Amino acid sequence: MKLMIDIPENTYKQIQALARNGYFEHDICGNSMRRIANGTPLPKGHGRLIDADAVLVEPFGNTYKDIDIAETIIEADRSEEE
């Protein structure tokens, strides 16, 4: 399963530092923290994220309108553009 969570950047950096130093035990909490430390951050200022495979069911039959009305999975992060 893949899961997206929203945590403060300084918390993420602290978790990464602790994981590099081998701080976490091999239990459910430690394993979870290591997974967070090895996670992939979304880039700042990203556009809205959609399931493009769900939109592109018909080859050559899709338009920009289909993409525009596709269900949004993760809202755009426009904070960096302002």
N, C-alpha and C positions, 0 to 999 in steps of 0.2 A: 504494500500500500504506500502511496505517496501522499504527503500531507504538507500543506503550506501553513506556516505560522508567522505571525507578525511580532517581532521582539525588537527592543531598542538596539541600535547598532553597538553601543558600548557593552551591553550584555552579551551580544554575539561574540565580540572580540575577547571578552573575559572568558567565555566558555572555550573559545579556540585556544587561548593561552593555557588554561587549565588542562585541556586535552593533550596539548603538546608536551606538557610536563608530566603526563601519566597520572594525573590526579584522580581520575575516575575509576571506581571499582568495576569489576565485571559482574554487575547486577543489573536489574532492569533500569534503574536510574542512571547509572554510569553508561550503559549502552546507549540510552536515549541521548544523553549529553554528548557522547562521541558522535552520534549521528547528526545532531545539531551542528557541532563543530565542523563536520565535513559536508554540511549542506551547501547548496549553491544559492547565493543571494540573487534576487531579481535586480536588474540594473535600475538605478534611479532614473526617473523620467520615462519609464517604459509605457508603451501604449496598452490598451485593454487587451486582455488575453482571452482568446476564444478557442473552442475545439474545432479547428479547421477541417479535420476529417469528417465531422458531422455535417459541415456545410458542403464539402466537396463530394457529395455522393454521386452526382452526375458529372462525368468528365465532359468538359467543354460546354456544360449547360449552366454554369454559375456566372454570376455577375458581381460587380462591386456591391450592388444592392444586397445580394445574398449575404455577403460578408458583413455589410453594415448592420443588417438586422439580426445577425447571429447572436445567440445567447452569450452574454459576457460571463466568464468564469472568474476573472480577477479584474477589478476596475483599474483604469489607467492611473499612473502615478505622475501627475503633471506638476507636482510641487517644485521640481527643479527648473521648470520652464518659466515660472512666473518671476 
